[in-house]
Amino acid sequence: MGLIRHAHRVTCGLDLPTPLTVTEETPNQNADDNPTQEATLWRDDGWTARVIKNIDDDGWAVEMTLDGEAEPALTGPWTMGRDKKNPKPLDANAFHTLVKTASEVLMRHEQHKHAMLHKSVTVSAREMRVTVNLDIQADEDDPSALLTAFDEGGEQLAQVRVAPNYVLSRSNAEKWVEGGFKAPRQG
């Protein structure tokens, strides 16, 4: 069992107790087991909130970083404390609001990324309704894309490889279907 010590420190102009510190490693101990709840640093639920000096002005900012990520998912302005000099201390409500906001930012980013890589149009051609999907594989070394056609029942009618910069439009989809699903000319 590790040795535990108590201390006091001055942070943000407030005299706050230092969180319990384990001075020697205990078995199976990791950051997820011990949330950190300090005035300018909170770690819990897979997230870290850190209050930092705002480099753009005299104020403060807070950055939210998902565990395992090198860059913050969210950085935004942070409130000044009562002394108008130091940052307002983090608290449970603020931390949970920041986690929710950062999670929403990541979700919107993933939705945008998905929308950029996966497009779909439905056209009437060859006397049927056909859904044409363009799925881009954004590989740095070998980017590619697949153009796939489905009938109204979801049965795959055709699939061809196209350039990752292929533009899926209603007109291009109709031409592809009417042309018998031959691979579109590249270029």
C-alpha positions as CSV (number, residue, x, y, z in Angstrom):
1,M,0.0,0.0,0.0
2,G,1.3,3.5,-0.9
3,L,2.0,6.2,1.6
4,I,-0.6,8.9,1.6
5,R,0.2,12.5,2.5
6,H,-1.8,15.7,2.8
7,A,-0.6,19.2,2.0
8,H,-2.0,22.6,1.2
9,R,-1.1,24.8,-1.8
10,V,-2.3,28.1,-3.2
11,T,-4.0,27.8,-6.6
12,C,-6.0,30.5,-8.3
13,G,-5.6,32.7,-5.2
14,L,-7.4,30.0,-3.1
15,D,-5.9,28.0,-0.3
16,L,-7.0,24.5,-1.4
17,P,-6.1,21.1,-0.1
18,T,-3.9,19.1,-2.4
19,P,-5.6,15.9,-3.5
20,L,-4.3,12.8,-1.8
21,T,-1.0,11.8,-3.3
22,V,0.3,8.2,-3.4
23,T,4.0,8.4,-3.0
24,E,4.8,4.8,-4.0
25,E,3.0,2.8,-6.7
26,T,0.3,0.4,-5.6
27,P,-0.7,-2.6,-7.7
28,N,-3.3,-2.1,-10.5
29,Q,-3.3,1.7,-10.0
30,N,-4.0,3.9,-13.0
31,A,-5.4,7.3,-13.8
32,D,-8.9,5.9,-14.5
33,D,-9.2,4.6,-11.0
34,N,-8.3,7.9,-9.4
35,P,-10.1,10.9,-10.8
36,T,-8.3,14.2,-10.4
37,Q,-10.3,17.2,-9.2
38,E,-8.1,20.2,-8.8
39,A,-9.0,23.9,-9.4
40,T,-7.4,23.9,-12.8
41,L,-7.2,20.2,-13.7
42,W,-9.9,17.6,-13.7
43,R,-9.6,14.0,-15.0
44,D,-12.6,11.7,-15.0
45,D,-14.8,9.7,-17.3
46,G,-12.0,9.4,-19.9
47,W,-11.6,13.2,-20.2
48,T,-9.2,15.8,-18.9
49,A,-10.1,19.4,-18.4
50,R,-7.2,21.8,-18.1
51,V,-7.4,25.6,-17.5
52,I,-4.7,27.3,-19.4
53,K,-3.5,30.9,-20.1
54,N,-5.3,32.2,-23.1
55,I,-2.5,33.1,-25.5
56,D,-4.7,35.6,-27.5
57,D,-5.4,37.9,-24.5
58,D,-5.1,38.3,-20.8
59,G,-7.8,35.8,-20.0
60,W,-8.0,32.1,-19.5
61,A,-9.1,29.1,-21.6
62,V,-10.1,25.5,-20.9
63,E,-9.1,22.6,-23.1
64,M,-10.9,19.3,-23.1
65,T,-8.8,16.2,-24.1
66,L,-10.1,12.7,-24.6
67,D,-7.9,10.1,-23.0
68,G,-5.4,8.7,-25.5
69,E,-5.6,11.7,-27.8
70,A,-2.7,14.1,-28.3
71,E,-4.8,17.2,-29.2
72,P,-7.7,18.7,-27.3
73,A,-11.2,18.0,-28.8
74,L,-12.3,21.4,-27.5
75,T,-10.6,24.6,-26.4
76,G,-12.7,27.6,-25.3
77,P,-12.7,30.7,-23.1
78,W,-12.8,30.2,-19.4
79,T,-14.3,32.5,-16.7
80,M,-12.2,34.8,-14.5
81,G,-12.4,34.3,-10.8
82,R,-13.8,36.9,-8.4
83,D,-10.4,38.5,-8.2
84,K,-10.5,39.3,-11.9
85,K,-7.0,38.0,-12.2
86,N,-7.0,34.2,-11.8
87,P,-9.3,31.6,-13.4
88,K,-12.5,30.4,-11.8
89,P,-11.8,27.0,-10.3
90,L,-13.3,24.0,-12.2
91,D,-16.2,22.2,-10.4
92,A,-18.3,19.1,-11.1
93,N,-21.1,21.0,-13.0
94,A,-18.6,22.8,-15.2
95,F,-16.6,19.6,-15.9
96,H,-19.8,17.6,-16.8
97,T,-20.9,20.5,-19.1
98,L,-17.5,20.6,-20.7
99,V,-17.5,16.8,-21.2
100,K,-20.9,17.0,-22.9
101,T,-19.9,19.8,-25.1
102,A,-16.6,18.2,-26.1
103,S,-18.4,14.9,-26.8
104,E,-20.9,16.7,-29.1
105,V,-18.0,18.4,-30.9
106,L,-16.4,15.0,-31.6
107,M,-19.7,13.5,-32.7
108,R,-20.3,16.4,-35.2
109,H,-16.8,16.0,-36.5
110,E,-17.4,12.3,-37.1
111,Q,-20.7,13.0,-38.7
112,H,-19.1,15.5,-41.0
113,K,-16.2,13.1,-41.9
114,H,-18.7,10.4,-42.6
115,A,-20.8,12.7,-44.8
116,M,-17.7,13.7,-46.8
117,L,-16.7,10.1,-47.4
118,H,-20.1,8.5,-48.0
119,K,-22.6,10.1,-50.4
120,S,-25.8,8.7,-51.8
121,V,-28.4,9.7,-54.4
122,T,-31.5,7.9,-55.7
123,V,-32.5,8.1,-59.3
124,S,-35.1,6.8,-61.6
125,A,-33.5,5.0,-64.5
126,R,-34.0,1.8,-66.5
127,E,-37.7,1.9,-65.4
128,M,-36.7,1.5,-61.7
129,R,-35.5,3.4,-58.7
130,V,-31.8,2.9,-58.0
131,T,-29.8,4.2,-55.1
132,V,-26.2,4.9,-55.9
133,N,-23.6,5.2,-53.1
134,L,-20.1,6.6,-53.3
135,D,-17.9,5.3,-50.5
136,I,-14.4,6.9,-50.4
137,Q,-11.6,5.1,-48.6
138,A,-9.4,8.0,-47.5
139,D,-6.1,6.2,-47.3
140,E,-3.0,8.5,-47.4
141,D,-1.0,6.1,-49.6
142,D,-3.8,4.7,-51.9
143,P,-7.1,6.6,-51.7
144,S,-9.9,5.0,-53.7
145,A,-13.7,4.9,-53.9
146,L,-16.4,2.5,-54.7
147,L,-19.6,3.3,-56.6
148,T,-22.4,0.9,-55.8
149,A,-25.9,0.6,-57.1
150,F,-28.8,-0.9,-55.2
151,D,-32.4,-1.6,-56.3
152,E,-35.4,-0.6,-54.2
153,G,-35.2,-3.9,-52.3
154,G,-31.6,-3.3,-51.2
155,E,-30.1,-5.8,-53.7
156,Q,-26.7,-4.8,-55.0
157,L,-26.9,-4.3,-58.8
158,A,-23.4,-3.3,-59.5
159,Q,-20.1,-2.0,-58.0
160,V,-17.1,-0.4,-59.6
161,R,-14.0,1.3,-58.4
162,V,-13.7,5.0,-59.2
163,A,-11.2,7.7,-58.4
164,P,-11.6,9.2,-54.9
165,N,-12.3,12.6,-56.5
166,Y,-15.3,11.2,-58.5
167,V,-18.3,13.6,-58.2
168,L,-21.5,11.8,-57.4
169,S,-24.4,13.9,-58.8
170,R,-27.9,12.9,-59.8
171,S,-26.8,13.4,-63.5
172,N,-23.7,11.2,-63.1
173,A,-25.7,8.5,-61.3
174,E,-28.3,8.4,-64.1
175,K,-25.6,8.2,-66.8
176,W,-24.0,5.3,-64.9
177,V,-27.2,3.4,-64.5
178,E,-28.5,4.1,-68.0
179,G,-25.0,3.1,-69.4
180,G,-25.3,-0.4,-67.9
181,F,-23.1,0.2,-64.9
182,K,-19.9,0.5,-66.9
183,A,-17.1,2.1,-65.0
184,P,-17.3,5.9,-65.5
185,R,-14.5,7.5,-67.4
186,Q,-11.9,8.9,-65.1
187,G,-10.5,12.4,-65.5
